[in-house]
Amino acid sequence: MRILLFGKNGQVARCFQEEASERHEVIALGRDDADLSQPDTAAAVIEKYAPEVIVNAAAYTAVDRAEAEKELAALINTQAVREIARAAKIIGAHFIHLSTDYVFDGGCEGRYHEDDTTNPLNIYGSTKLDGELAALEEFDQTVIIRTSWVFSEYGGNFVKSMLHLAGERDALSVVDDQVGGPTAARDIAHAILMVAEKKQRGAKGKGVYHLQGTPPISWAGFAQTIFDEAGKNVIVTPIATSEYPTPAKRPLHTVLDCARIERDFGISQPDWRIAVRQVIDALNKEGNLP
Ligand SMILES: NC(=O)c1ccc[n+]([C@@H]2O[C@H](COP(=O)([O-])OP(=O)(O)OC[C@H]3O[C@@H](n4cnc5c(N)ncnc54)[C@H](OP(=O)(O)O)[C@@H]3O)[C@@H](O)[C@H]2O)c1
């Protein structure tokens, strides 16, 4: 299968290349190959490579900075996604795109289903939601996987930040009233590959899916687990979101129901605690554990 991947240096994209390249031709494009802040460049590369599957793992992901860069975030997270979906439909390729739990406002006490009302609280979330809508409007066969709190041994993420801080401090205050699901980039990459292979074999699934690590946890609980797994003796003091102000407002409770992706593609919810151990092992092996 020929797979065209946007966002080649991102967390999910790097894990995807490692897994998918073993059995498929993966053409990975970065900003230099296709700058998605100029959305119409996407169609030209899609036409050039004529892939059977297109994966968009590129995005404007700087949640706080997006509050001041709304137009740039919208170009990458919305307009470029529209262009990719349109081009995918024209060449008859499967299109798999990633989105976020930040499309929700976090007011749901239970689990969010894919069809529940969206109401993003920040610019990042609203540009990602507009991207979902644009993709489905252009090409209703698009598969969109909403995920959350992504971590890996690559790039910048919460696990690496906590490990770094553990080298400098013996106590940390961490937000305890935001509850969600950490999700390993490797588990997302694996799910994308399963969806791609099943779509290629005729699977009918389309539209929005949730994929989130389990069990649900707060940022403070996540931090504590990371320190425990890494053998770092750091005292975590739970604090409220109001005590840690950020430019972008974040939803308080975004636990996602993930039954639909299991039903349509046989992908079960990954346990993020196993992945934390694997990421720490990988950083250790590379001598990169701070
Ligand atoms: N990270 C999270 O916690 C999280 C949570 C929920 C959902 N998601 C979604 O999951 C997906 C993957 O996230 P991730 O954490 O793997 O992202 P990431 O590590 O931040 O990578 C995003 C990639 O997009 C590329 N990109 C940004 N602007 C671009 C442009 N103008 N043209 C071309 N490429 C551009 C970046 O390129 P450079 O390397 O050149 O900057 C980067 O490689 C995204 O759709 C994101 O919205 C992420």
The ligand as an SDF file (V2000), in Angstrom:
LIG
                    3D

 48 52  0  0  0  0  0  0  0  0999 V2000
   -0.2560   16.5010   21.2880 N   0  0  0  0  0  0  0  0  0  0  0  0
   -1.4180   16.2850   21.9210 C   0  0  0  0  0  0  0  0  0  0  0  0
   -1.4720   16.2390   23.1580 O   0  0  0  0  0  0  0  0  0  0  0  0
   -2.6650   16.0380   21.1160 C   0  0  0  0  0  0  0  0  0  0  0  0
   -3.8870   15.8870   21.8060 C   0  0  0  0  0  0  0  0  0  0  0  0
   -5.0440   15.6350   21.0600 C   0  0  0  0  0  0  0  0  0  0  0  0
   -4.9950   15.5460   19.6840 C   0  0  0  0  0  0  0  0  0  0  0  0
   -3.8060   15.7310   19.0450 N   0  0  0  0  0  0  0  0  0  0  0  0
   -3.7860   15.6830   17.5780 C   0  0  0  0  0  0  0  0  0  0  0  0
   -3.0100   14.5770   17.1760 O   0  0  0  0  0  0  0  0  0  0  0  0
   -2.3120   14.8910   15.9680 C   0  0  0  0  0  0  0  0  0  0  0  0
   -0.8390   14.5840   16.1150 C   0  0  0  0  0  0  0  0  0  0  0  0
   -0.3480   15.2750   17.2510 O   0  0  0  0  0  0  0  0  0  0  0  0
    1.1960   15.2240   17.6450 P   0  0  0  0  0  0  0  0  0  0  0  0
    1.2780   15.4030   19.1070 O   0  0  0  0  0  0  0  0  0  0  0  0
    1.8690   14.0800   16.9720 O   0  0  0  0  0  0  0  0  0  0  0  0
    1.6770   16.5720   16.9600 O   0  0  0  0  0  0  0  0  0  0  0  0
    3.1310   17.2530   16.9750 P   0  0  0  0  0  0  0  0  0  0  0  0
    4.1210   16.3360   17.5840 O   0  0  0  0  0  0  0  0  0  0  0  0
    2.9520   18.6270   17.5010 O   0  0  0  0  0  0  0  0  0  0  0  0
    3.4400   17.3170   15.4230 O   0  0  0  0  0  0  0  0  0  0  0  0
    2.7060   18.1230   14.5660 C   0  0  0  0  0  0  0  0  0  0  0  0
    3.4660   18.1970   13.2610 C   0  0  0  0  0  0  0  0  0  0  0  0
    2.7560   19.1000   12.4130 O   0  0  0  0  0  0  0  0  0  0  0  0
    3.7060   19.7880   11.6670 C   0  0  0  0  0  0  0  0  0  0  0  0
    3.2510   21.0770   11.1820 N   0  0  0  0  0  0  0  0  0  0  0  0
    2.9060   22.1700   11.9120 C   0  0  0  0  0  0  0  0  0  0  0  0
    2.6710   23.2080   11.0990 N   0  0  0  0  0  0  0  0  0  0  0  0
    2.8590   22.7480    9.8330 C   0  0  0  0  0  0  0  0  0  0  0  0
    2.7820   23.3470    8.5530 C   0  0  0  0  0  0  0  0  0  0  0  0
    2.4790   24.6430    8.3930 N   0  0  0  0  0  0  0  0  0  0  0  0
    3.0470   22.5850    7.4650 N   0  0  0  0  0  0  0  0  0  0  0  0
    3.3930   21.2930    7.5990 C   0  0  0  0  0  0  0  0  0  0  0  0
    3.5000   20.6740    8.7800 N   0  0  0  0  0  0  0  0  0  0  0  0
    3.2390   21.4010    9.8900 C   0  0  0  0  0  0  0  0  0  0  0  0
    4.8550   20.0220   12.6250 C   0  0  0  0  0  0  0  0  0  0  0  0
    6.0050   20.2590   11.8570 O   0  0  0  0  0  0  0  0  0  0  0  0
    7.3860   20.8090   12.5070 P   0  0  0  0  0  0  0  0  0  0  0  0
    7.9960   19.5680   13.1210 O   0  0  0  0  0  0  0  0  0  0  0  0
    8.1230   21.3310   11.3240 O   0  0  0  0  0  0  0  0  0  0  0  0
    6.9990   21.8460   13.4990 O   0  0  0  0  0  0  0  0  0  0  0  0
    4.8880   18.7250   13.4200 C   0  0  0  0  0  0  0  0  0  0  0  0
    5.8020   17.8130   12.8930 O   0  0  0  0  0  0  0  0  0  0  0  0
   -2.6690   16.3440   15.6530 C   0  0  0  0  0  0  0  0  0  0  0  0
   -3.7460   16.3620   14.7460 O   0  0  0  0  0  0  0  0  0  0  0  0
   -3.1350   16.9050   16.9740 C   0  0  0  0  0  0  0  0  0  0  0  0
   -4.0450   17.9680   16.8010 O   0  0  0  0  0  0  0  0  0  0  0  0
   -2.6440   15.9530   19.7320 C   0  0  0  0  0  0  0  0  0  0  0  0
  1  2  1  0
  2  3  2  0
  2  4  1  0
  4  5  1  0
  4 48  2  0
  5  6  2  0
  6  7  1  0
  7  8  2  0
  8  9  1  0
  8 48  1  0
  9 10  1  0
  9 46  1  0
 10 11  1  0
 11 12  1  0
 11 44  1  0
 12 13  1  0
 13 14  1  0
 14 15  2  0
 14 16  1  0
 14 17  1  0
 17 18  1  0
 18 19  2  0
 18 20  1  0
 18 21  1  0
 21 22  1  0
 22 23  1  0
 23 24  1  0
 23 42  1  0
 24 25  1  0
 25 26  1  0
 25 36  1  0
 26 27  1  0
 26 35  1  0
 27 28  2  0
 28 29  1  0
 29 30  1  0
 29 35  2  0
 30 31  1  0
 30 32  2  0
 32 33  1  0
 33 34  2  0
 34 35  1  0
 36 37  1  0
 36 42  1  0
 37 38  1  0
 38 39  2  0
 38 40  1  0
 38 41  1  0
 42 43  1  0
 44 45  1  0
 44 46  1  0
 46 47  1  0
M  CHG  2   8   1  16  -1
M  END
$$$$
